[in-house]
């Protein structure tokens, strides 16, 4: 998403869309390798999100319980030994995971304090999450760019779509009830624009998880003296004589923006995670895993409870 209300400075200049697309595509192989490294670090704690219930995909066989309908018995499997088995299917509603990342010019920003550009960190997190979700048997789609994919190589396939994606705004039209969408970006647009996107997600019935990715300089505003600030979306330049005089007001506005988005997410029982590019990528990924697993367990309990 684009820069907003003077919240960003010292950023990269605007580049044509084709140049940006080539830059994203050129970096994806290395970022995919990094994403797999990050996901491998987290995967030991990923216990899977599958649960039995209504669906079409085979999950497991379990012993037949007296009192169950005879039609639930899988006679082919039961014929192999002296026990009766039931073929359980996965709960399909939890298997629609949508991912989206801001690919606008503002995400190219990296200060001397950052460990990566915001765009690269967002792509690594998106692909690492796709790797983990695919390993757990989830359907994963790139919002506005691909249909949901159920495959072990989902991250690699999504990377191919990312190379052609034009995602300065999330396309919320594919979202449906019982699906989850994870949004990676800096969310420094005018807050009314962000809230309009979130309202569309609310209307779809989906749940959202926001991961705000900021460079440390965008958090601390370490500038002083004569400084020129550049809006990467419009190219607008603003020169100030004593940048340190803006620090207090800037921090207040950033804190107010974050609190507003965080409060909205809490009211909707959504997630809001803040991440800085000088921190390990595993941190937000672990937080996302905990939140997604918790939401999945609650939803599965609700559906199974109604079916009982």
C-alpha positions as YAML, in Angstrom:
chain: A
units: angstrom
residues:
- id: 1
  name: UNK
  ca: [0.00, 0.00, 0.00]
- id: 2
  name: UNK
  ca: [1.14, 3.53, -0.63]
- id: 3
  name: UNK
  ca: [2.68, 6.06, 1.67]
- id: 4
  name: UNK
  ca: [0.29, 8.12, 3.76]
- id: 5
  name: UNK
  ca: [0.06, 11.38, 5.65]
- id: 6
  name: UNK
  ca: [3.79, 12.01, 5.79]
- id: 7
  name: UNK
  ca: [4.58, 8.81, 7.66]
- id: 8
  name: UNK
  ca: [7.48, 7.75, 5.47]
- id: 9
  name: UNK
  ca: [10.73, 9.32, 4.37]
- id: 10
  name: UNK
  ca: [14.04, 8.50, 2.68]
- id: 11
  name: UNK
  ca: [12.40, 5.90, 0.45]
- id: 12
  name: UNK
  ca: [13.11, 4.54, -3.02]
- id: 13
  name: UNK
  ca: [11.87, 6.53, -6.04]
- id: 14
  name: UNK
  ca: [8.89, 5.39, -8.08]
- id: 15
  name: UNK
  ca: [9.67, 2.82, -10.79]
- id: 16
  name: UNK
  ca: [7.56, 1.77, -13.75]
- id: 17
  name: UNK
  ca: [5.29, -1.21, -13.11]
- id: 18
  name: UNK
  ca: [7.17, -3.47, -15.54]
- id: 19
  name: UNK
  ca: [10.50, -2.73, -13.87]
- id: 20
  name: UNK
  ca: [8.97, -3.49, -10.48]
- id: 21
  name: UNK
  ca: [7.52, -6.76, -11.75]
- id: 22
  name: UNK
  ca: [10.91, -7.83, -13.10]
- id: 23
  name: UNK
  ca: [12.56, -6.93, -9.82]
- id: 24
  name: UNK
  ca: [10.11, -9.05, -7.88]
- id: 25
  name: UNK
  ca: [10.46, -11.98, -10.28]
- id: 26
  name: UNK
  ca: [14.25, -11.76, -10.24]
- id: 27
  name: UNK
  ca: [14.46, -12.00, -6.47]
- id: 28
  name: UNK
  ca: [11.89, -14.74, -5.94]
- id: 29
  name: UNK
  ca: [14.21, -17.79, -6.27]
- id: 30
  name: UNK
  ca: [16.47, -16.53, -3.48]
- id: 31
  name: UNK
  ca: [13.49, -15.46, -1.40]
- id: 32
  name: UNK
  ca: [11.88, -18.88, -1.82]
- id: 33
  name: UNK
  ca: [15.05, -20.50, -0.48]
- id: 34
  name: UNK
  ca: [15.02, -18.11, 2.47]
- id: 35
  name: UNK
  ca: [11.33, -18.82, 3.05]
- id: 36
  name: UNK
  ca: [11.99, -22.56, 3.17]
- id: 37
  name: UNK
  ca: [14.78, -22.00, 5.68]
- id: 38
  name: UNK
  ca: [12.46, -19.94, 7.87]
- id: 39
  name: UNK
  ca: [9.62, -22.46, 7.59]
- id: 40
  name: UNK
  ca: [11.99, -25.31, 8.46]
- id: 41
  name: UNK
  ca: [12.85, -23.47, 11.69]
- id: 42
  name: UNK
  ca: [9.18, -23.16, 12.60]
- id: 43
  name: UNK
  ca: [7.84, -26.47, 11.31]
- id: 44
  name: UNK
  ca: [8.96, -28.45, 14.36]
- id: 45
  name: UNK
  ca: [6.27, -26.63, 16.30]
- id: 46
  name: UNK
  ca: [3.64, -26.94, 13.58]
- id: 47
  name: UNK
  ca: [1.46, -29.83, 14.73]
- id: 48
  name: UNK
  ca: [-0.99, -29.61, 11.85]
- id: 49
  name: UNK
  ca: [-4.43, -28.06, 11.66]
- id: 50
  name: UNK
  ca: [-6.47, -30.94, 10.35]
- id: 51
  name: UNK
  ca: [-9.61, -32.08, 12.12]
- id: 52
  name: UNK
  ca: [-12.22, -34.66, 11.29]
- id: 53
  name: UNK
  ca: [-15.57, -33.46, 10.03]
- id: 54
  name: UNK
  ca: [-17.55, -32.71, 6.89]
- id: 55
  name: UNK
  ca: [-15.49, -32.87, 3.74]
- id: 56
  name: UNK
  ca: [-14.38, -34.90, 0.78]
- id: 57
  name: UNK
  ca: [-10.66, -35.46, 1.33]
- id: 58
  name: UNK
  ca: [-9.50, -38.62, 3.12]
- id: 59
  name: UNK
  ca: [-7.78, -37.99, 6.44]
- id: 60
  name: UNK
  ca: [-7.43, -41.26, 8.35]
- id: 61
  name: UNK
  ca: [-9.00, -44.58, 9.34]
- id: 62
  name: UNK
  ca: [-10.16, -45.02, 12.94]
- id: 63
  name: UNK
  ca: [-11.74, -47.94, 14.78]
- id: 64
  name: UNK
  ca: [-15.51, -48.28, 14.52]
- id: 65
  name: UNK
  ca: [-17.37, -47.26, 17.69]
- id: 66
  name: UNK
  ca: [-20.43, -49.34, 18.74]
- id: 67
  name: UNK
  ca: [-23.59, -47.37, 18.13]
- id: 68
  name: UNK
  ca: [-22.39, -45.74, 14.91]
- id: 69
  name: UNK
  ca: [-24.28, -46.29, 11.67]
- id: 70
  name: UNK
  ca: [-23.14, -49.35, 9.75]
- id: 71
  name: UNK
  ca: [-22.94, -47.18, 6.62]
- id: 72
  name: UNK
  ca: [-19.95, -45.37, 8.13]
- id: 73
  name: UNK
  ca: [-17.84, -48.55, 8.06]
- id: 74
  name: UNK
  ca: [-15.19, -48.80, 5.36]
- id: 75
  name: UNK
  ca: [-15.66, -52.46, 4.46]
- id: 76
  name: UNK
  ca: [-12.68, -52.62, 2.10]
- id: 77
  name: UNK
  ca: [-10.27, -51.53, 4.86]
- id: 78
  name: UNK
  ca: [-12.07, -53.62, 7.49]
- id: 79
  name: UNK
  ca: [-11.70, -56.75, 5.35]
- id: 80
  name: UNK
  ca: [-7.92, -56.67, 5.85]
- id: 81
  name: UNK
  ca: [-8.15, -57.83, 9.48]
- id: 82
  name: UNK
  ca: [-10.66, -58.63, 12.22]
- id: 83
  name: UNK
  ca: [-11.55, -55.02, 13.12]
- id: 84
  name: UNK
  ca: [-14.04, -52.53, 11.76]
- id: 85
  name: UNK
  ca: [-12.76, -49.15, 10.58]
- id: 86
  name: UNK
  ca: [-14.37, -45.84, 9.67]
- id: 87
  name: UNK
  ca: [-12.94, -43.64, 6.92]
- id: 88
  name: UNK
  ca: [-12.70, -40.11, 8.30]
- id: 89
  name: UNK
  ca: [-12.62, -37.05, 6.08]
- id: 90
  name: UNK
  ca: [-11.05, -33.68, 6.66]
- id: 91
  name: UNK
  ca: [-13.03, -30.62, 7.61]
- id: 92
  name: UNK
  ca: [-12.86, -28.74, 4.32]
- id: 93
  name: UNK
  ca: [-13.97, -25.32, 5.60]
- id: 94
  name: UNK
  ca: [-10.63, -24.70, 7.33]
- id: 95
  name: UNK
  ca: [-8.67, -25.43, 4.18]
- id: 96
  name: UNK
  ca: [-9.22, -22.15, 2.37]
- id: 97
  name: UNK
  ca: [-6.29, -19.92, 3.22]
- id: 98
  name: UNK
  ca: [-5.75, -16.76, 1.21]
- id: 99
  name: UNK
  ca: [-2.47, -14.83, 1.26]
- id: 100
  name: UNK
  ca: [-1.75, -11.32, 0.03]
- id: 101
  name: UNK
  ca: [1.21, -8.96, 0.17]
- id: 102
  name: UNK
  ca: [1.63, -5.32, -0.71]
- id: 103
  name: UNK
  ca: [3.91, -5.06, -3.75]
- id: 104
  name: UNK
  ca: [3.74, -1.28, -4.16]
- id: 105
  name: UNK
  ca: [6.83, 0.91, -4.43]
- id: 106
  name: UNK
  ca: [6.67, 1.93, -0.77]
- id: 107
  name: UNK
  ca: [7.58, -1.62, 0.24]
- id: 108
  name: UNK
  ca: [11.02, -1.25, -1.39]
- id: 109
  name: UNK
  ca: [12.17, 0.87, 1.54]
- id: 110
  name: UNK
  ca: [15.19, -0.20, 3.58]
- id: 111
  name: UNK
  ca: [17.16, 2.02, 5.92]
- id: 112
  name: UNK
  ca: [20.62, 1.31, 7.30]
- id: 113
  name: UNK
  ca: [18.86, -0.13, 10.37]
- id: 114
  name: UNK
  ca: [16.79, -2.69, 8.47]
- id: 115
  name: UNK
  ca: [17.79, -6.25, 7.73]
- id: 116
  name: UNK
  ca: [15.88, -6.37, 4.43]
- id: 117
  name: UNK
  ca: [13.49, -4.33, 2.36]
- id: 118
  name: UNK
  ca: [9.94, -4.52, 3.59]
- id: 119
  name: UNK
  ca: [8.94, -6.16, 0.30]
- id: 120
  name: UNK
  ca: [11.52, -8.93, 0.60]
- id: 121
  name: UNK
  ca: [10.54, -9.64, 4.19]
- id: 122
  name: UNK
  ca: [6.86, -9.74, 3.26]
- id: 123
  name: UNK
  ca: [7.53, -12.15, 0.40]
- id: 124
  name: UNK
  ca: [9.63, -14.41, 2.62]
- id: 125
  name: UNK
  ca: [6.88, -14.51, 5.24]
- id: 126
  name: UNK
  ca: [4.17, -15.19, 2.66]
- id: 127
  name: UNK
  ca: [6.10, -18.02, 1.01]
- id: 128
  name: UNK
  ca: [7.19, -19.51, 4.34]
- id: 129
  name: UNK
  ca: [3.59, -19.50, 5.56]
- id: 130
  name: UNK
  ca: [2.49, -21.12, 2.30]
- id: 131
  name: UNK
  ca: [5.13, -23.81, 2.83]
- id: 132
  name: UNK
  ca: [3.84, -24.53, 6.34]
- id: 133
  name: UNK
  ca: [0.18, -24.50, 5.33]
- id: 134
  name: UNK
  ca: [0.85, -26.84, 2.41]
- id: 135
  name: UNK
  ca: [2.68, -29.23, 4.73]
- id: 136
  name: UNK
  ca: [-0.41, -29.21, 6.98]
- id: 137
  name: UNK
  ca: [-2.67, -30.11, 4.05]
- id: 138
  name: UNK
  ca: [-4.28, -26.70, 3.61]
- id: 139
  name: UNK
  ca: [-5.55, -25.16, 0.40]
- id: 140
  name: UNK
  ca: [-3.56, -21.95, -0.16]
- id: 141
  name: UNK
  ca: [-4.30, -19.22, -2.68]
- id: 142
  name: UNK
  ca: [-2.79, -15.87, -3.62]
- id: 143
  name: UNK
  ca: [-5.60, -13.36, -3.28]
- id: 144
  name: UNK
  ca: [-6.44, -11.82, -6.64]
- id: 145
  name: UNK
  ca: [-3.78, -13.83, -8.49]
- id: 146
  name: UNK
  ca: [-4.41, -17.57, -8.15]
- id: 147
  name: UNK
  ca: [-7.01, -20.14, -7.23]
- id: 148
  name: UNK
  ca: [-6.45, -22.11, -4.01]
- id: 149
  name: UNK
  ca: [-3.78, -24.79, -4.40]
- id: 150
  name: UNK
  ca: [-3.73, -28.11, -2.54]
- id: 151
  name: UNK
  ca: [-0.19, -29.40, -3.12]
- id: 152
  name: UNK
  ca: [3.09, -29.84, -1.30]
- id: 153
  name: UNK
  ca: [4.78, -27.41, -3.70]
- id: 154
  name: UNK
  ca: [2.19, -24.68, -3.15]
- id: 155
  name: UNK
  ca: [4.84, -22.13, -2.12]
- id: 156
  name: UNK
  ca: [6.78, -22.65, -5.35]
- id: 157
  name: UNK
  ca: [3.61, -22.33, -7.42]
- id: 158
  name: UNK
  ca: [2.53, -19.18, -5.59]
- id: 159
  name: UNK
  ca: [5.98, -17.70, -6.26]
- id: 160
  name: UNK
  ca: [5.28, -18.01, -9.98]
- id: 161
  name: UNK
  ca: [2.04, -16.07, -9.54]
- id: 162
  name: UNK
  ca: [3.77, -13.44, -7.41]
- id: 163
  name: UNK
  ca: [6.13, -12.70, -10.26]
- id: 164
  name: UNK
  ca: [3.13, -11.52, -12.30]
- id: 165
  name: UNK
  ca: [0.99, -10.10, -9.51]
- id: 166
  name: UNK
  ca: [-0.19, -6.52, -9.42]
- id: 167
  name: UNK
  ca: [-1.29, -6.29, -5.82]
- id: 168
  name: UNK
  ca: [-1.24, -2.74, -4.56]
- id: 169
  name: UNK
  ca: [-4.75, -3.45, -3.19]
- id: 170
  name: UNK
  ca: [-6.26, -6.75, -2.01]
- id: 171
  name: UNK
  ca: [-8.96, -8.15, -4.28]
- id: 172
  name: UNK
  ca: [-11.52, -9.32, -1.73]
- id: 173
  name: UNK
  ca: [-14.00, -10.79, -4.22]
- id: 174
  name: UNK
  ca: [-12.82, -14.44, -3.88]
- id: 175
  name: UNK
  ca: [-13.24, -14.41, -0.09]
- id: 176
  name: UNK
  ca: [-16.00, -16.53, 1.38]
- id: 177
  name: UNK
  ca: [-17.27, -17.49, 4.81]
- id: 178
  name: UNK
  ca: [-15.03, -19.87, 6.80]
- id: 179
  name: UNK
  ca: [-11.90, -18.77, 4.93]
- id: 180
  name: UNK
  ca: [-8.90, -16.93, 6.39]
- id: 181
  name: UNK
  ca: [-6.84, -14.22, 4.71]
- id: 182
  name: UNK
  ca: [-3.37, -13.13, 5.82]
- id: 183
  name: UNK
  ca: [-2.35, -9.64, 4.69]
- id: 184
  name: UNK
  ca: [1.31, -8.55, 4.71]
- id: 185
  name: UNK
  ca: [2.08, -4.83, 4.30]
- id: 186
  name: UNK
  ca: [3.07, -1.64, 6.07]
- id: 187
  name: UNK
  ca: [-0.54, -0.36, 6.27]
- id: 188
  name: UNK
  ca: [0.62, 3.25, 6.10]
- id: 189
  name: UNK
  ca: [-2.09, 4.29, 3.68]
- id: 190
  name: UNK
  ca: [-4.71, 6.78, 4.81]
- id: 191
  name: UNK
  ca: [-6.53, 4.73, 7.43]
- id: 192
  name: UNK
  ca: [-9.90, 5.20, 5.70]
- id: 193
  name: UNK
  ca: [-8.59, 3.27, 2.67]
- id: 194
  name: UNK
  ca: [-7.34, 0.41, 4.84]
- id: 195
  name: UNK
  ca: [-10.61, 0.31, 6.75]
- id: 196
  name: UNK
  ca: [-12.56, 0.13, 3.48]
- id: 197
  name: UNK
  ca: [-10.60, -3.01, 2.57]
- id: 198
  name: UNK
  ca: [-11.21, -4.52, 5.99]
- id: 199
  name: UNK
  ca: [-14.93, -3.74, 5.74]
- id: 200
  name: UNK
  ca: [-15.05, -5.71, 2.48]
- id: 201
  name: UNK
  ca: [-13.45, -8.66, 4.28]
- id: 202
  name: UNK
  ca: [-16.03, -8.36, 7.06]
- id: 203
  name: UNK
  ca: [-18.85, -8.51, 4.51]
- id: 204
  name: UNK
  ca: [-17.36, -11.63, 2.93]
- id: 205
  name: UNK
  ca: [-17.51, -13.51, 6.24]
- id: 206
  name: UNK
  ca: [-13.79, -14.32, 6.16]
- id: 207
  name: UNK
  ca: [-11.34, -13.77, 9.00]
- id: 208
  name: UNK
  ca: [-8.31, -11.54, 8.52]
- id: 209
  name: UNK
  ca: [-4.82, -11.58, 10.01]
- id: 210
  name: UNK
  ca: [-2.78, -8.41, 9.47]
- id: 211
  name: UNK
  ca: [1.01, -8.42, 9.63]
- id: 212
  name: UNK
  ca: [2.37, -4.87, 9.63]
- id: 213
  name: UNK
  ca: [5.96, -4.84, 8.39]
- id: 214
  name: UNK
  ca: [8.01, -1.72, 9.15]
- id: 215
  name: UNK
  ca: [11.63, -0.73, 8.83]
- id: 216
  name: UNK
  ca: [13.12, 0.23, 12.22]
- id: 217
  name: UNK
  ca: [13.63, 3.78, 10.92]
- id: 218
  name: UNK
  ca: [9.89, 4.05, 10.29]
- id: 219
  name: UNK
  ca: [9.33, 3.19, 13.94]
- id: 220
  name: UNK
  ca: [11.97, 5.36, 15.58]
- id: 221
  name: UNK
  ca: [12.30, 8.27, 13.09]
- id: 222
  name: UNK
  ca: [16.08, 8.63, 13.64]
- id: 223
  name: UNK
  ca: [16.46, 11.61, 11.28]
- id: 224
  name: UNK
  ca: [17.93, 14.94, 12.31]
- id: 225
  name: UNK
  ca: [19.13, 18.12, 10.66]
- id: 226
  name: UNK
  ca: [18.36, 18.98, 7.06]
- id: 227
  name: UNK
  ca: [16.52, 16.00, 5.55]
- id: 228
  name: UNK
  ca: [14.60, 15.39, 2.36]
- id: 229
  name: UNK
  ca: [11.64, 12.99, 2.53]
- id: 230
  name: UNK
  ca: [10.34, 11.29, -0.62]
- id: 231
  name: UNK
  ca: [6.93, 9.72, -1.20]
- id: 232
  name: UNK
  ca: [7.75, 6.55, -3.18]
- id: 233
  name: UNK
  ca: [4.26, 6.36, -4.66]
- id: 234
  name: UNK
  ca: [4.01, 9.90, -6.08]
- id: 235
  name: UNK
  ca: [7.62, 11.11, -6.09]
- id: 236
  name: UNK
  ca: [6.60, 14.08, -3.94]
- id: 237
  name: UNK
  ca: [9.58, 15.56, -2.07]
- id: 238
  name: UNK
  ca: [9.57, 17.48, 1.18]
- id: 239
  name: UNK
  ca: [12.67, 19.19, 2.59]
- id: 240
  name: UNK
  ca: [12.86, 20.06, 6.29]
- id: 241
  name: UNK
  ca: [15.56, 22.01, 8.09]
- id: 242
  name: UNK
  ca: [15.45, 20.20, 11.45]
- id: 243
  name: UNK
  ca: [13.92, 16.74, 11.08]
- id: 244
  name: UNK
  ca: [14.20, 15.98, 14.80]
- id: 245
  name: UNK
  ca: [11.44, 18.51, 15.47]
- id: 246
  name: UNK
  ca: [8.98, 16.18, 13.72]
- id: 247
  name: UNK
  ca: [9.95, 13.05, 15.69]
- id: 248
  name: UNK
  ca: [7.49, 13.35, 18.57]
- id: 249
  name: UNK
  ca: [4.45, 14.11, 16.41]
- id: 250
  name: UNK
  ca: [5.42, 11.40, 13.94]
- id: 251
  name: UNK
  ca: [5.64, 8.75, 16.65]
- id: 252
  name: UNK
  ca: [2.29, 9.80, 18.08]
- id: 253
  name: UNK
  ca: [0.62, 9.51, 14.67]
- id: 254
  name: UNK
  ca: [2.16, 6.12, 13.97]
- id: 255
  name: UNK
  ca: [1.11, 4.85, 17.40]
- id: 256
  name: UNK
  ca: [-2.41, 6.16, 16.84]
- id: 257
  name: UNK
  ca: [-2.63, 4.44, 13.44]
- id: 258
  name: UNK
  ca: [-1.43, 1.13, 14.87]
- id: 259
  name: UNK
  ca: [-3.80, 1.35, 17.83]
- id: 260
  name: UNK
  ca: [-6.74, 2.06, 15.54]
- id: 261
  name: UNK
  ca: [-6.03, -0.97, 13.36]
- id: 262
  name: UNK
  ca: [-5.24, -3.16, 16.35]
- id: 263
  name: UNK
  ca: [-8.48, -2.16, 18.09]
- id: 264
  name: UNK
  ca: [-10.50, -2.91, 14.95]
- id: 265
  name: UNK
  ca: [-8.92, -6.36, 14.72]
- id: 266
  name: UNK
  ca: [-9.58, -7.10, 18.40]
- id: 267
  name: UNK
  ca: [-13.23, -6.16, 18.03]
- id: 268
  name: UNK
  ca: [-13.59, -8.56, 15.12]
- id: 269
  name: UNK
  ca: [-11.51, -11.27, 16.82]
- id: 270
  name: UNK
  ca: [-8.90, -10.92, 14.09]
- id: 271
  name: UNK
  ca: [-5.12, -10.82, 14.42]
- id: 272
  name: UNK
  ca: [-2.81, -7.81, 14.24]
- id: 273
  name: UNK
  ca: [0.93, -8.46, 14.38]
- id: 274
  name: UNK
  ca: [3.64, -5.80, 14.14]
- id: 275
  name: UNK
  ca: [7.04, -6.82, 12.80]
- id: 276
  name: UNK
  ca: [10.29, -4.92, 12.17]
- id: 277
  name: UNK
  ca: [12.72, -5.98, 9.46]
- id: 278
  name: UNK
  ca: [15.68, -6.05, 11.89]
- id: 279
  name: UNK
  ca: [13.98, -8.90, 13.77]
- id: 280
  name: UNK
  ca: [14.01, -12.61, 12.77]
- id: 281
  name: UNK
  ca: [11.31, -13.62, 10.29]
- id: 282
  name: UNK
  ca: [10.47, -16.60, 12.49]
- id: 283
  name: UNK
  ca: [8.86, -14.33, 15.11]
- id: 284
  name: UNK
  ca: [5.76, -13.25, 13.16]
- id: 285
  name: UNK
  ca: [5.52, -16.71, 11.58]
- id: 286
  name: UNK
  ca: [5.30, -18.35, 15.01]
- id: 287
  name: UNK
  ca: [2.71, -15.80, 16.10]
- id: 288
  name: UNK
  ca: [0.65, -16.48, 12.98]
- id: 289
  name: UNK
  ca: [0.87, -20.22, 13.54]
- id: 290
  name: UNK
  ca: [-0.46, -19.87, 17.07]
- id: 291
  name: UNK
  ca: [-3.33, -17.64, 15.98]
- id: 292
  name: UNK
  ca: [-4.34, -19.74, 12.98]
- id: 293
  name: UNK
  ca: [-4.21, -22.97, 14.98]
- id: 294
  name: UNK
  ca: [-6.33, -21.39, 17.72]
- id: 295
  name: UNK
  ca: [-8.94, -20.07, 15.27]
- id: 296
  name: UNK
  ca: [-9.05, -23.42, 13.48]
- id: 297
  name: UNK
  ca: [-9.64, -25.33, 16.70]
- id: 298
  name: UNK
  ca: [-12.46, -22.98, 17.73]
- id: 299
  name: UNK
  ca: [-14.17, -23.20, 14.33]
- id: 300
  name: UNK
  ca: [-13.87, -26.97, 14.18]
- id: 301
  name: UNK
  ca: [-15.35, -27.30, 17.66]
- id: 302
  name: UNK
  ca: [-18.27, -25.08, 16.65]
- id: 303
  name: UNK
  ca: [-19.01, -27.02, 13.44]
- id: 304
  name: UNK
  ca: [-18.70, -30.43, 15.10]
- id: 305
  name: UNK
  ca: [-20.85, -29.25, 17.99]
- id: 306
  name: UNK
  ca: [-23.65, -28.25, 15.62]
- id: 307
  name: UNK
  ca: [-23.36, -31.57, 13.79]
- id: 308
  name: UNK
  ca: [-23.64, -33.61, 16.99]
...
